[in-house]
Amino acid sequence: MDLEKPPAQQPPDGCLVVAIRVPVRIVMLVVVLPVRMAWDALVVAGRFLDDAVLRPVGRGLLWFGRAVFVWPFVALWRWVLVPAGRALAWLGHVLVAVPCGWLYRYVLTPIGHAIAWVGRGIAAGLAWVYARVLTPVGHGIMWLLKGLGAVLAAGGVGVAWLVRYLLVVPATWLYEWLLAPVGRALVWCVNGLVWAVRMIVTGIGTALYWTCRILFVLPALALWRWLLVPVGHALAVVGREIGAALGHAWRVAGHISRAVGRFLATLFRWIFVEPVRWAYARVLTPVGHAVRDAVLRPVGEALRAAGRATRQALASARDSARQARADFRRMLFGEPRQPRATVRREPAAADTRTLGSSTTALTKD
């Protein structure tokens, strides 16, 4: 079973497309080839500059920046600020935190408890005043207000009856038999006027619509359909062919530029690199070996012998000076006191205990 999708079938190009494609690709190759060769040369020069100049300079600047800015600040932080901060923290703890804790525990806390006890007493007194004094007074005032409200409610019933039959009933009759018919007539007239205006506006709008359609829309549609669309298609074909030709010319110019670069690299190698390598391998290396064997190695041996003789002379001088100091000290202060020999109860390392010797407690005479 073939799992690969078959390539999409592209429609065949017309003769006009084929006639445009070849000269456009030739012109594009002629135009793009110098640009591509210059671009490849700039890329090679940029890579060489990056490898030979920018990266070493960048590493040097990075090391210089670390040595000038980072390492001093790190040392300042590690050896100055951190110990100073710890000392300040210890001083803050001893001078501020401990006294504040003592003040809070032994001064402010008892004062706060006393204030809370006084506040609870005041709250209990206010509660007693509210329950025994203010509550009965409030109940009495509410009883008086209820009686006054009942009196006002009885008077309000009579006032409501007078308002109903003197104002509401006449106003209702006036609305039903006079104002409502007049309003309906006015609404009917306004509706008729709106319908007439709407019909006039609709007719004018229809006329303007067809006028604009005939004068503007249909010519613009014909211009778009029969002129702009074909021209756009032709321009799209030309643009597509120019883009394809530009890509093809860029790739071909890349191959040509690569071949020219390889030729120049080979030429440079045969003209400069190979002679230099041959001179180094055939001339400079034998000369260097001869100079090393004939000059440098004997000179090195002579210098090492002179160094050994100098070191031996200095060692002899140091020994003579040390012996002279010892003799002078002995002449002034006498012989040094010799340490007293102590009897060791344990045998030495060379004379270890054995069952056949007389050093053990069982076999000692």
C-alpha positions as CSV (number, residue, x, y, z in Angstrom):
1,M,0.0,0.0,0.0
2,D,1.5,3.4,-1.1
3,L,1.4,5.7,1.9
4,E,2.8,8.7,0.1
5,K,0.4,11.2,-1.4
6,P,0.8,11.7,-5.1
7,P,2.0,15.1,-6.1
8,A,-0.7,17.6,-6.8
9,Q,-1.4,18.0,-10.5
10,Q,-0.7,21.6,-11.5
11,P,-2.6,23.1,-14.4
12,P,-0.4,23.5,-17.6
13,D,1.0,26.9,-18.1
14,G,0.0,28.9,-21.2
15,C,2.2,30.1,-24.0
16,L,2.2,33.6,-22.6
17,V,3.5,32.4,-19.2
18,V,6.2,30.3,-20.9
19,A,7.2,33.3,-23.2
20,I,7.5,35.5,-20.1
21,R,9.3,33.0,-17.9
22,V,12.6,32.5,-19.8
23,P,13.6,36.2,-20.4
24,V,12.6,37.1,-16.9
25,R,14.8,34.3,-15.4
26,I,17.7,35.4,-17.6
27,V,17.4,39.0,-16.6
28,M,17.0,38.1,-13.0
29,L,20.1,35.9,-13.1
30,V,22.1,38.7,-14.5
31,V,20.8,41.2,-11.9
32,V,21.0,38.8,-8.9
33,L,24.4,37.2,-9.6
34,P,26.5,40.2,-8.4
35,V,24.3,40.7,-5.4
36,R,24.6,37.1,-4.4
37,M,28.3,37.0,-4.9
38,A,28.7,40.3,-2.8
39,W,26.4,38.8,-0.2
40,D,28.4,35.6,0.0
41,A,31.6,37.6,0.3
42,L,30.1,39.7,3.1
43,V,29.0,36.5,4.8
44,V,32.6,35.0,4.6
45,A,34.1,38.2,5.8
46,G,31.6,38.5,8.6
47,R,32.3,34.9,9.8
48,F,36.1,35.5,9.6
49,L,35.7,38.8,11.5
50,D,33.5,37.1,14.1
51,D,36.0,34.2,14.6
52,A,39.2,36.2,14.5
53,V,38.3,39.6,16.1
54,L,34.8,39.9,17.6
55,R,34.8,36.7,19.8
56,P,38.4,37.3,21.2
57,V,37.6,40.9,21.8
58,G,34.3,40.0,23.4
59,R,35.9,37.4,25.7
60,G,38.5,40.0,26.7
61,L,35.9,42.6,27.4
62,L,33.8,40.0,29.3
63,W,36.9,39.2,31.5
64,F,37.7,42.8,31.9
65,G,34.1,43.6,32.8
66,R,34.1,40.8,35.4
67,A,37.4,41.9,36.8
68,V,36.4,45.6,37.0
69,F,32.7,45.4,37.9
70,V,31.6,41.9,39.0
71,W,34.5,40.6,41.2
72,P,34.9,43.8,43.3
73,F,31.2,43.9,44.0
74,V,31.2,40.2,44.8
75,A,34.1,40.7,47.2
76,L,32.5,43.8,48.7
77,W,29.2,41.9,49.2
78,R,30.9,38.8,50.6
79,W,33.6,40.3,52.8
80,V,32.1,43.7,53.8
81,L,28.3,44.0,53.4
82,V,27.4,40.5,54.6
83,P,29.5,40.7,57.8
84,A,28.3,44.3,58.3
85,G,24.7,43.2,57.8
86,R,25.1,40.4,60.3
87,A,26.7,42.7,62.8
88,L,23.9,45.3,62.3
89,A,21.3,42.5,62.7
90,W,22.9,41.3,65.9
91,L,23.0,44.9,67.2
92,G,19.4,45.5,66.1
93,H,18.4,42.3,67.9
94,V,20.2,43.2,71.1
95,L,19.5,47.0,71.1
96,V,15.9,47.1,69.6
97,A,14.2,43.7,69.5
98,V,15.1,42.5,73.0
99,P,14.2,45.9,74.8
100,C,11.0,46.2,72.7
101,G,10.0,42.6,73.6
102,W,10.7,43.3,77.3
103,L,8.7,46.6,77.1
104,Y,5.8,44.8,75.4
105,R,5.8,41.9,77.8
106,Y,6.3,43.7,81.2
107,V,4.8,47.2,80.5
108,L,2.4,47.4,77.6
109,T,0.7,44.1,78.3
110,P,-0.2,44.8,82.0
111,I,-1.4,48.3,80.9
112,G,-3.5,46.9,78.2
113,H,-5.1,44.3,80.6
114,A,-5.9,47.2,83.0
115,I,-7.5,49.3,80.2
116,A,-9.5,46.3,79.0
117,W,-10.7,45.7,82.6
118,V,-11.8,49.3,82.9
119,G,-13.5,49.2,79.5
120,R,-15.4,46.1,80.5
121,G,-16.6,47.9,83.7
122,I,-17.7,50.9,81.7
123,A,-19.5,48.7,79.2
124,A,-21.4,46.9,82.0
125,G,-22.5,50.3,83.4
126,L,-23.7,51.5,80.0
127,A,-25.6,48.2,79.6
128,W,-27.3,48.7,83.0
129,V,-28.3,52.3,82.1
130,Y,-29.7,51.1,78.7
131,A,-31.7,48.2,80.3
132,R,-33.0,50.1,83.4
133,V,-33.4,53.7,82.2
134,L,-33.4,54.1,78.4
135,T,-35.6,51.1,77.6
136,P,-38.6,52.1,79.8
137,V,-38.4,55.7,78.6
138,G,-38.4,54.5,75.0
139,H,-41.4,52.3,75.6
140,G,-43.3,55.3,77.0
141,I,-42.4,57.5,74.0
142,M,-43.5,54.7,71.6
143,W,-46.9,54.4,73.4
144,L,-47.5,58.2,73.1
145,L,-46.5,58.1,69.4
146,K,-48.9,55.2,68.7
147,G,-51.8,57.1,70.3
148,L,-51.0,60.2,68.3
149,G,-50.8,58.1,65.1
150,A,-54.3,56.6,65.8
151,V,-55.7,60.1,66.1
152,L,-54.1,61.3,62.9
153,A,-55.3,58.1,61.1
154,A,-58.9,58.9,62.1
155,G,-58.6,62.4,60.7
156,G,-56.9,61.1,57.5
157,V,-59.9,58.9,56.6
158,G,-62.2,61.9,56.4
159,V,-59.7,63.9,54.4
160,A,-59.3,61.0,51.9
161,W,-63.1,60.8,51.4
162,L,-63.2,64.6,50.7
163,V,-60.3,64.3,48.2
164,R,-61.9,61.3,46.4
165,Y,-65.3,63.0,45.8
166,L,-64.0,66.5,45.2
167,L,-60.9,65.8,43.0
168,V,-60.5,62.2,41.8
169,V,-64.1,61.5,40.5
170,P,-64.3,64.8,38.5
171,A,-60.8,64.3,37.1
172,T,-61.7,60.7,36.0
173,W,-64.8,61.9,34.2
174,L,-62.9,64.7,32.4
175,Y,-60.3,62.2,31.2
176,E,-62.8,59.5,29.9
177,W,-65.2,61.9,28.1
178,L,-63.0,64.7,26.9
179,L,-59.2,64.2,26.9
180,A,-59.2,60.5,25.6
181,P,-61.3,61.2,22.5
182,V,-59.3,64.3,21.7
183,G,-56.0,62.3,22.1
184,R,-57.2,59.5,19.8
185,A,-58.1,62.0,17.1
186,L,-54.7,63.6,17.4
187,V,-52.9,60.2,17.2
188,W,-54.9,59.3,14.1
189,C,-53.9,62.6,12.4
190,V,-50.3,62.1,13.3
191,N,-50.3,58.5,12.0
192,G,-51.7,59.7,8.7
193,L,-49.2,62.4,8.4
194,V,-46.3,60.0,9.1
195,W,-47.6,57.5,6.5
196,A,-47.8,60.2,3.9
197,V,-44.2,61.4,4.7
198,R,-43.0,57.8,4.7
199,M,-44.4,57.1,1.2
200,I,-42.9,60.3,-0.1
201,V,-39.5,59.5,1.4
202,T,-39.7,55.9,0.1
203,G,-40.4,57.1,-3.5
204,I,-37.6,59.6,-3.4
205,G,-35.2,57.0,-2.0
206,T,-36.2,54.4,-4.6
207,A,-35.6,57.0,-7.4
208,L,-32.2,57.9,-5.9
209,Y,-31.2,54.2,-5.5
210,W,-31.9,53.4,-9.1
211,T,-30.3,56.6,-10.3
212,C,-27.1,55.8,-8.3
213,R,-27.2,52.2,-9.5
214,I,-27.4,53.1,-13.1
215,L,-25.0,56.0,-13.0
216,F,-22.3,54.6,-10.6
217,V,-22.7,51.0,-9.6
218,L,-23.2,49.3,-13.0
219,P,-20.3,51.2,-14.7
220,A,-18.0,50.5,-11.7
221,L,-19.0,46.8,-11.8
222,A,-18.4,46.6,-15.5
223,L,-15.0,48.4,-15.1
224,W,-14.1,45.9,-12.3
225,R,-15.3,42.8,-14.2
226,W,-14.0,43.6,-17.7
227,L,-10.9,45.7,-17.1
228,L,-9.4,45.5,-13.6
229,V,-9.8,41.8,-13.0
230,P,-8.0,40.8,-16.3
231,V,-5.3,43.4,-15.7
232,G,-5.0,42.1,-12.1
233,H,-4.7,38.5,-13.3
234,A,-2.0,39.5,-15.8
235,L,-0.1,41.4,-13.1
236,A,-0.4,38.5,-10.7
237,V,1.0,36.1,-13.4
238,V,3.9,38.6,-14.1
239,G,4.5,39.0,-10.3
240,R,4.5,35.3,-9.7
241,E,6.9,34.7,-12.5
242,I,9.2,37.5,-11.3
243,G,9.1,36.0,-7.8
244,A,9.8,32.5,-9.1
245,A,12.6,33.8,-11.4
246,L,14.1,35.8,-8.5
247,G,14.2,32.6,-6.3
248,H,15.6,30.5,-9.1
249,A,18.2,33.2,-9.9
250,W,19.1,33.4,-6.3
251,R,19.7,29.7,-6.0
252,V,21.6,29.5,-9.3
253,A,23.7,32.5,-8.2
254,G,24.4,30.7,-4.9
255,H,25.8,27.7,-6.8
256,I,27.9,30.0,-9.1
257,S,29.1,32.0,-6.1
258,R,30.0,28.8,-4.2
259,A,32.0,27.5,-7.2
260,V,33.8,30.8,-7.6
261,G,34.5,30.8,-3.8
262,R,35.9,27.3,-4.0
263,F,38.0,28.2,-6.9
264,L,39.4,31.3,-5.1
265,A,40.0,29.3,-2.0
266,T,41.9,26.6,-4.0
267,L,43.9,29.3,-5.7
268,F,44.7,31.0,-2.4
269,R,45.7,27.6,-1.0
270,W,48.0,26.8,-3.9
271,I,49.5,30.3,-4.1
272,F,49.9,31.1,-0.4
273,V,49.1,28.3,2.0
274,E,50.9,25.4,0.3
275,P,54.2,27.4,-0.1
276,V,54.1,28.5,3.5
277,R,53.4,25.0,4.7
278,W,56.2,23.6,2.5
279,A,58.6,26.3,3.8
280,Y,57.6,25.5,7.3
281,A,58.0,21.8,6.9
282,R,61.0,21.7,4.7
283,V,63.0,24.8,5.8
284,L,62.0,26.2,9.1
285,T,61.5,22.9,11.0
286,P,65.0,21.5,10.1
287,V,66.6,24.9,10.8
288,G,64.8,25.0,14.1
289,H,65.9,21.5,15.0
290,A,69.5,22.3,14.1
291,V,69.4,25.5,16.2
292,R,67.8,23.6,19.1
293,D,70.5,20.8,18.9
294,A,73.5,23.0,18.2
295,V,72.7,26.1,20.3
296,L,69.8,25.9,22.6
297,R,70.4,22.5,24.1
298,P,74.1,23.2,25.0
299,V,73.2,26.6,26.4
300,G,70.4,25.0,28.5
301,E,72.8,22.4,29.8
302,A,75.4,25.1,30.7
303,L,72.7,27.1,32.4
304,R,71.5,24.1,34.4
305,A,75.0,23.2,35.4
306,A,75.6,26.8,36.5
307,G,72.4,26.7,38.4
308,R,73.4,23.5,40.2
309,A,76.8,24.9,41.1
310,T,75.2,28.1,42.4
311,R,72.7,26.1,44.5
312,Q,75.5,24.0,45.9
313,A,77.6,27.1,46.7
314,L,74.6,28.7,48.5
315,A,73.9,25.4,50.4
316,S,77.6,25.3,51.5
317,A,77.4,29.0,52.6
318,R,74.2,28.3,54.5
319,D,75.8,25.3,56.3
320,S,78.9,27.3,57.1
321,A,76.8,30.2,58.5
322,R,74.7,27.8,60.5
323,Q,77.9,26.1,62.0
324,A,79.4,29.5,62.8
325,R,76.2,30.5,64.7
326,A,76.2,27.3,66.6
327,D,79.9,27.8,67.6
328,F,79.3,31.3,68.6
329,R,76.2,30.3,70.7
330,R,78.3,27.5,72.3
331,M,81.1,29.9,73.1
332,L,78.7,32.4,74.8
333,F,76.3,30.0,76.6
334,G,78.2,26.8,76.8
335,E,77.1,23.3,75.8
336,P,73.3,22.9,75.6
337,R,71.7,20.7,78.3
338,Q,71.3,17.1,77.1
339,P,67.9,15.5,77.8
340,R,67.8,12.9,80.6
341,A,67.2,9.4,79.5
342,T,64.0,7.9,80.8
343,V,63.5,4.2,81.5
344,R,60.7,2.9,79.4
345,R,58.5,0.2,80.9
346,E,57.3,-0.9,77.5
347,P,59.8,-2.5,75.2
348,A,60.9,-0.7,72.0
349,A,59.4,-1.4,68.7
350,A,62.3,-3.5,67.6
351,D,62.3,-5.6,70.9
352,T,58.7,-6.8,71.1
353,R,57.5,-9.1,73.8
354,T,57.6,-12.9,73.2
355,L,56.8,-15.9,75.3
356,G,60.4,-17.1,75.2
357,S,61.9,-13.8,76.5
358,S,62.2,-12.7,80.1
359,T,60.3,-9.4,79.6
360,T,56.9,-10.8,80.6
361,A,55.7,-11.0,84.1
362,L,55.3,-14.8,84.0
363,T,58.9,-15.6,82.9
364,K,60.8,-12.7,84.7
365,D,63.3,-14.0,87.3
